[in-house]
Amino acid sequence: MDEIRNKLPRGAGGTPGGLGTFVLGLAMLLIGGYLFFDNLVVTSSFSVFWGRNASALPLLILMGGIGLLFFSGRSWIGWILVAIGLGMIFLNVISNLVIYFQATSFLRTIIMLGLIAGGIGLIARALRPYS
């Protein structure tokens, strides 16, 4: 019996068989994930940093770093200020994003979540060796 099992082609996760199950599960997971993320709406809120409007501080730091780099391109302080300014702008944008789930029908929501859960289940089943 072990000889037959060793001669079977290796599938998902190095287990015998299960490649079709894995591909089906992956397709279900991708379709369900696409439908789910397609219903998300991303907006931004008012930018606040330490209780104040946060648009000026990162720009001032960035402009100071750029000014130092124009004065001397080898200025490590200028490079640090540019990195800090860009980092603060990036974090400010990311931290002020608000994500909403669009209103959708109950059936569509069940289909989305069912595809995701079923796909994860099939992928997990495909990675287990068949007995």
Secondary structure, DSSP 8 states (H G I E B T S, - for coil): -HHHHHHS-B-GGG-BS-HHHHHHHHHHHHHHHHHHHHTEEEEE---EETTEE-SHHHHHHHHHHHHHHHH-TT-HHHHHHHHHHHHHHHHHHHHTEEEEE----HHHHHHHHHHHHHHHHHHHHHHS---
